[in-house]
């Protein structure tokens, strides 16, 4: 449109009014163009028209002297559908508040747990090293999710007032930051799942496996936890760049590329489930051998089960086959709620169970507190 020659005489100039692109208009006539393609309900209104009027003075008709007048009644969505979409939007906003609170609480708790494991030298062993890496993966996951949300808000939450704003929004440079955050988030999610797998393998070796050298295996654990995600994130990143290089890589138009990330997550969850069942069988046998009373036996088994579930991330198996493509309506919202709630608060739960509620850690912290009181008798006496 910009390259076409201008007509002779008086006319309304071609323009983009932040809604549609308008060609030159003849004075005293109406100009019609198709409904904008970017409308979410475009399929319903693709045959509709939006119109503007060109005044006899060669100026587009405006409202209140500044806002462009246009008739877009044929491009509007049905009111009941709009109300339903608005309800869904409010629900999703409340979900975002929920998981933001969960990730923030988890991040604070995980940082505290990492400081405890780092400061207390007596707690340094392979088991706690693995716990520390799991805490770190949870912390990175929480950070990456919040950074990604902040970048998306900064990118899509701006008010568009001029054509230059649209050009800046749609520029390639503007998308680089949120694409990098998206890649980091996918890596952290995968690393989180594979450190769950490391925890499961370590506990399985401890309870069932033969005697092994912890130092040699710890390096393999590091490769499994931090290295395996790279094997899947790099191909996914290449597929998005070559085939779906649009916006922030958050939308999955071709679900085949999303399976590059989904398959390793499902694989880790299934292996964890098998190890979980095997460990429960061993715990059950040991509890039966040392059984004192039926009620006590059931209580200890329940406690062992509940302790292992957050460690291995078994809750994800509940929705393992309820994929995003298959879930609709209420089931989809239920899945989204439980997934976001459990994933965001899981870091907090794991940090409490495997650090602050651990007898070893509590004993060590008690010793540190006693030593601190001995070193600061004046402060203690003043209290």
C-alpha positions as CSV (number, residue, x, y, z in Angstrom):
1,X,0.0,0.0,0.0
2,X,2.9,2.4,0.8
3,X,4.4,1.8,-2.6
4,X,1.2,2.6,-4.7
5,X,0.9,6.0,-6.3
6,X,-1.4,8.5,-4.6
7,X,-4.6,9.6,-6.5
8,X,-5.0,13.1,-7.9
9,X,-7.2,15.7,-6.2
10,X,-8.9,15.6,-2.8
11,X,-8.9,12.3,-1.0
12,X,-8.6,10.7,2.5
13,X,-5.0,9.5,3.0
14,X,-4.3,5.7,3.4
15,X,-3.7,4.9,7.1
16,X,-3.5,2.3,9.8
17,X,-5.7,3.2,12.7
18,X,-4.5,0.5,15.2
19,X,-7.4,-1.7,14.0
20,X,-7.2,-2.2,10.3
21,X,-5.3,-0.9,7.2
22,X,-7.3,1.5,5.1
23,X,-6.7,2.5,1.5
24,X,-7.2,6.0,0.1
25,X,-10.9,7.1,0.2
26,X,-12.9,9.3,-2.0
27,X,-14.6,12.3,-0.3
28,X,-18.2,11.7,0.9
29,X,-18.0,7.9,0.5
30,X,-17.7,4.9,2.8
31,X,-14.6,2.7,2.7
32,X,-15.0,-1.0,3.5
33,X,-12.3,-3.5,4.3
34,X,-12.4,-7.1,5.7
35,X,-12.4,-7.8,9.4
36,X,-8.8,-7.9,10.8
37,X,-7.3,-11.4,10.6
38,X,-5.8,-11.2,14.1
39,X,-9.2,-11.3,15.9
40,X,-9.4,-14.4,18.0
41,X,-12.8,-15.2,16.5
42,X,-11.8,-14.3,12.9
43,X,-13.1,-17.6,11.6
44,X,-16.6,-16.6,12.6
45,X,-16.4,-13.1,11.0
46,X,-14.1,-13.6,8.1
47,X,-16.8,-12.6,5.6
48,X,-17.7,-9.5,7.6
49,X,-16.6,-5.9,6.8
50,X,-15.5,-2.9,8.9
51,X,-16.1,0.6,7.4
52,X,-15.0,4.2,7.8
53,X,-16.3,7.3,6.2
54,X,-14.3,9.8,4.2
55,X,-15.6,13.4,4.8
56,X,-16.2,15.9,2.0
57,X,-13.1,17.8,3.2
58,X,-10.8,14.9,2.4
59,X,-10.4,13.9,6.1
60,X,-11.5,10.7,7.8
61,X,-14.5,11.2,10.1
62,X,-13.6,11.2,13.7
63,X,-15.3,11.0,17.1
64,X,-14.7,13.8,19.6
65,X,-12.3,15.3,17.2
66,X,-9.5,12.8,17.7
67,X,-10.6,9.1,17.8
68,X,-11.3,7.5,14.4
69,X,-14.9,6.6,13.7
70,X,-15.5,3.1,12.3
71,X,-18.4,0.7,12.1
72,X,-17.1,-2.8,13.1
73,X,-20.4,-4.3,14.1
74,X,-19.9,-7.2,11.6
75,X,-16.5,-8.0,13.2
76,X,-17.7,-8.3,16.8
77,X,-17.9,-11.7,18.6
78,X,-21.2,-12.9,20.0
79,X,-21.9,-11.4,23.5
80,X,-22.4,-14.7,25.3
81,X,-19.1,-16.0,23.9
82,X,-17.4,-12.9,24.9
83,X,-18.8,-13.2,28.5
84,X,-17.6,-16.8,28.6
85,X,-14.1,-15.8,27.4
86,X,-13.9,-13.0,30.0
87,X,-14.8,-15.5,32.7
88,X,-12.1,-17.9,31.5
89,X,-9.6,-14.9,31.4
90,X,-10.4,-14.0,35.0
91,X,-10.0,-17.6,36.0
92,X,-6.6,-17.8,34.4
93,X,-5.5,-14.6,36.0
94,X,-6.4,-16.1,39.4
95,X,-4.4,-19.2,38.5
96,X,-1.4,-16.9,37.7
97,X,-1.7,-15.3,41.2
98,X,-1.9,-18.7,42.8
99,X,1.3,-20.1,41.1
100,X,3.1,-16.8,41.6
101,X,2.5,-17.0,45.3
102,X,3.5,-20.7,45.3
103,X,6.8,-20.2,43.4
104,X,7.7,-17.2,45.5
105,X,7.1,-19.1,48.8
106,X,9.0,-22.1,47.4
107,X,11.9,-19.9,46.2
108,X,12.4,-18.3,49.7
109,X,12.2,-21.7,51.4
110,X,14.6,-23.4,48.9
111,X,17.2,-20.6,49.3
112,X,17.0,-21.0,53.1
113,X,17.3,-24.8,52.8
114,X,20.3,-24.5,50.5
115,X,22.0,-22.1,53.0
116,X,21.5,-24.6,55.8
117,X,23.0,-27.5,53.8
118,X,25.9,-25.3,52.7
119,X,26.8,-23.7,56.1
120,X,26.5,-26.9,58.2
121,X,29.6,-29.0,57.3
122,X,28.4,-32.1,59.2
123,X,25.5,-32.3,56.8
124,X,27.7,-32.7,53.7
125,X,27.2,-36.1,52.2
126,X,26.1,-37.6,48.9
127,X,22.4,-37.7,50.0
128,X,22.3,-34.1,51.0
129,X,24.3,-33.1,47.9
130,X,21.6,-34.7,45.8
131,X,18.9,-32.9,47.9
132,X,20.8,-29.6,47.4
133,X,20.8,-30.1,43.6
134,X,17.1,-30.9,43.7
135,X,16.5,-27.7,45.7
136,X,18.6,-25.7,43.2
137,X,16.6,-27.1,40.2
138,X,13.4,-26.1,42.0
139,X,14.7,-22.7,42.7
140,X,15.8,-22.2,39.1
141,X,12.5,-23.4,37.8
142,X,10.6,-20.9,40.1
143,X,12.9,-18.1,39.0
144,X,12.6,-18.9,35.3
145,X,8.8,-19.0,35.4
146,X,8.6,-15.6,37.2
147,X,11.2,-14.1,34.8
148,X,9.3,-15.4,31.8
149,X,6.0,-14.0,33.1
150,X,7.6,-10.6,33.7
151,X,9.1,-10.5,30.2
152,X,5.7,-11.5,28.7
153,X,3.9,-8.9,30.7
154,X,6.5,-6.3,29.6
155,X,6.2,-7.4,25.9
156,X,2.4,-7.8,25.6
157,X,1.2,-5.5,28.4
158,X,2.3,-2.3,26.8
159,X,-0.3,0.2,25.6
160,X,-0.2,0.6,21.8
161,X,-0.8,4.2,20.8
162,X,1.3,4.6,17.6
163,X,2.3,2.5,14.6
164,X,5.9,2.6,16.0
165,X,4.6,0.7,19.0
166,X,3.4,-2.1,16.8
167,X,6.7,-2.2,14.9
168,X,8.6,-2.4,18.2
169,X,6.3,-5.1,19.5
170,X,6.6,-7.3,16.4
171,X,10.3,-6.8,15.9
172,X,12.7,-9.7,16.1
173,X,14.8,-8.1,18.8
174,X,11.9,-7.6,21.1
175,X,11.2,-11.4,21.1
176,X,14.8,-12.5,21.9
177,X,14.5,-11.9,25.6
178,X,11.3,-13.8,26.2
179,X,12.4,-16.6,23.9
180,X,15.6,-17.0,25.9
181,X,13.4,-17.0,29.1
182,X,11.2,-19.7,27.5
183,X,14.2,-21.9,26.7
184,X,15.6,-21.5,30.2
185,X,12.2,-22.4,31.7
186,X,12.0,-25.6,29.6
187,X,15.5,-26.6,30.6
188,X,14.8,-25.9,34.3
189,X,11.5,-28.0,34.2
190,X,13.4,-30.9,32.6
191,X,16.3,-30.6,35.1
192,X,13.7,-30.6,37.9
193,X,12.2,-33.9,36.7
194,X,15.6,-35.5,36.2
195,X,16.8,-34.6,39.7
196,X,13.6,-36.3,40.9
197,X,14.8,-39.3,38.9
198,X,18.3,-39.0,40.5
199,X,16.6,-39.0,44.0
200,X,14.7,-42.1,43.1
201,X,17.7,-44.0,41.7
202,X,19.8,-43.0,44.7
203,X,17.2,-44.2,47.2
204,X,16.6,-47.4,45.2
205,X,20.4,-48.1,45.3
206,X,20.4,-47.4,49.0
207,X,17.6,-49.7,49.9
208,X,17.8,-52.4,47.3
209,X,21.1,-52.1,45.3
210,X,24.5,-53.5,46.2
211,X,27.3,-51.6,47.9
212,X,28.7,-48.9,45.6
213,X,31.2,-46.1,45.5
214,X,29.3,-42.8,46.2
215,X,32.0,-40.6,44.8
216,X,32.0,-42.3,41.4
217,X,28.2,-42.3,41.2
218,X,27.8,-38.7,42.2
219,X,29.4,-37.5,39.0
220,X,27.0,-39.6,37.0
221,X,24.1,-38.1,39.0
222,X,25.3,-34.7,38.0
223,X,25.4,-35.7,34.3
224,X,21.9,-37.2,34.6
225,X,20.3,-34.2,36.4
226,X,21.9,-31.3,34.6
227,X,23.1,-32.8,31.4
228,X,20.1,-34.9,30.2
229,X,17.8,-31.8,29.7
230,X,20.3,-30.3,27.2
231,X,19.8,-33.4,25.0
232,X,16.1,-32.5,24.6
233,X,16.1,-28.7,24.9
234,X,18.5,-28.2,22.0
235,X,16.5,-30.1,19.4
236,X,13.3,-28.4,20.7
237,X,15.0,-25.0,20.3
238,X,16.1,-25.9,16.8
239,X,12.6,-27.0,15.8
240,X,11.0,-23.8,17.2
241,X,13.6,-21.6,15.4
242,X,13.3,-23.4,12.0
243,X,9.6,-24.2,12.0
244,X,7.7,-22.0,14.6
245,X,9.9,-18.9,14.9
246,X,7.0,-16.7,16.1
247,X,6.5,-14.5,19.1
248,X,7.9,-16.0,22.3
249,X,7.8,-19.7,21.4
250,X,5.1,-20.1,24.0
251,X,2.4,-21.3,21.6
252,X,2.5,-24.9,20.2
253,X,0.8,-24.8,16.8
254,X,2.4,-28.1,15.9
255,X,2.1,-30.4,18.9
256,X,4.7,-32.8,17.4
257,X,7.5,-30.3,18.4
258,X,6.1,-30.1,21.9
259,X,6.5,-33.9,22.3
260,X,10.3,-33.3,22.2
261,X,9.9,-31.8,25.7
262,X,6.9,-33.9,26.8
263,X,8.4,-37.4,26.1
264,X,11.4,-37.0,28.4
265,X,9.2,-35.7,31.2
266,X,6.7,-38.6,30.8
267,X,9.6,-41.0,30.7
268,X,11.2,-39.7,33.9
269,X,7.7,-39.8,35.6
270,X,7.1,-43.4,34.6
271,X,10.5,-44.6,35.7
272,X,9.9,-42.7,39.0
273,X,6.5,-44.5,39.4
274,X,8.1,-47.9,38.9
275,X,10.9,-47.1,41.4
276,X,8.3,-45.7,43.8
277,X,6.2,-48.9,43.7
278,X,9.3,-51.0,44.2
279,X,10.5,-49.0,47.2
280,X,7.0,-49.1,48.7
281,X,7.0,-52.9,48.4
282,X,10.3,-53.0,50.3
283,X,9.0,-50.6,53.0
284,X,5.8,-52.6,53.3
285,X,7.9,-55.8,53.8
286,X,10.1,-54.2,56.5
287,X,7.0,-52.7,58.3
288,X,5.4,-56.1,58.3
289,X,8.5,-57.7,59.8
290,X,8.6,-55.1,62.6
291,X,4.8,-54.8,63.0
292,X,3.7,-54.0,66.6
293,X,0.1,-52.9,66.1
294,X,-2.1,-52.8,63.0
295,X,-3.0,-49.1,63.4
296,X,0.6,-48.1,63.9
297,X,1.6,-50.2,60.9
298,X,-0.9,-48.5,58.6
299,X,0.1,-45.0,60.0
300,X,3.8,-45.6,59.3
301,X,3.1,-46.9,55.8
302,X,1.0,-43.9,55.0
303,X,3.7,-41.6,56.3
304,X,6.3,-43.4,54.2
305,X,4.1,-43.1,51.1
306,X,3.3,-39.4,51.6
307,X,7.0,-38.7,52.1
308,X,8.0,-40.4,48.9
309,X,5.4,-38.8,46.7
310,X,6.8,-35.2,46.7
311,X,10.3,-36.6,46.4
312,X,9.6,-38.5,43.1
313,X,6.9,-36.2,41.7
314,X,4.5,-39.1,41.4
315,X,1.5,-36.7,41.4
316,X,2.2,-35.8,37.8
317,X,1.3,-39.4,36.7
318,X,-2.3,-38.6,37.6
319,X,-2.6,-36.4,34.5
320,X,0.1,-38.1,32.4
321,X,-2.4,-39.2,29.7
322,X,-4.7,-36.2,30.0
323,X,-2.8,-34.1,27.5
324,X,-3.7,-30.5,26.6
325,X,-5.2,-31.6,23.3
326,X,-7.6,-34.1,24.9
327,X,-8.8,-32.1,27.9
328,X,-11.6,-29.5,27.4
329,X,-14.1,-27.6,29.6
330,X,-14.1,-28.3,33.3
331,X,-11.6,-31.1,33.1
332,X,-9.1,-28.8,31.5
333,X,-9.5,-26.2,34.3
334,X,-9.2,-28.9,37.0
335,X,-6.0,-30.2,35.4
336,X,-4.5,-26.7,35.1
337,X,-5.4,-25.9,38.7
338,X,-3.9,-29.0,40.2
339,X,-0.8,-28.9,37.9
340,X,0.0,-25.3,38.7
341,X,-0.8,-25.6,42.4
342,X,1.3,-28.8,42.9
343,X,4.2,-27.6,40.7
344,X,4.4,-24.2,42.4
345,X,4.1,-25.3,46.0
346,X,6.1,-28.6,45.6
347,X,9.5,-26.8,46.1
348,X,8.2,-25.5,49.5
349,X,7.0,-29.0,50.5
350,X,10.2,-30.8,49.4
351,X,12.4,-28.2,51.2
352,X,10.4,-28.6,54.4
353,X,10.3,-32.4,54.3
354,X,13.9,-33.0,53.3
355,X,15.6,-30.2,55.2
356,X,13.7,-28.4,57.9
357,X,11.8,-31.5,59.1
358,X,14.8,-33.8,58.9
359,X,16.0,-35.0,62.3
360,X,19.7,-34.6,61.3
361,X,19.2,-31.0,60.2
362,X,17.2,-30.1,63.3
363,X,19.9,-31.6,65.5
364,X,22.6,-29.7,63.7
365,X,20.7,-26.4,63.8
366,X,20.1,-26.9,67.5
367,X,23.9,-27.3,68.0
368,X,24.5,-24.2,66.0
369,X,22.0,-22.3,68.1
370,X,23.6,-23.5,71.3
371,X,27.0,-22.5,70.1
372,X,25.7,-19.1,69.0
373,X,24.2,-18.5,72.5
374,X,27.5,-19.4,74.1
375,X,29.4,-16.9,71.8
376,X,26.9,-14.1,72.5
377,X,26.0,-14.4,76.2
378,X,25.3,-10.7,76.5
379,X,22.5,-10.7,73.9
380,X,21.0,-13.9,75.4
381,X,21.0,-12.5,78.9
382,X,19.4,-9.2,77.6
383,X,16.5,-11.2,76.1
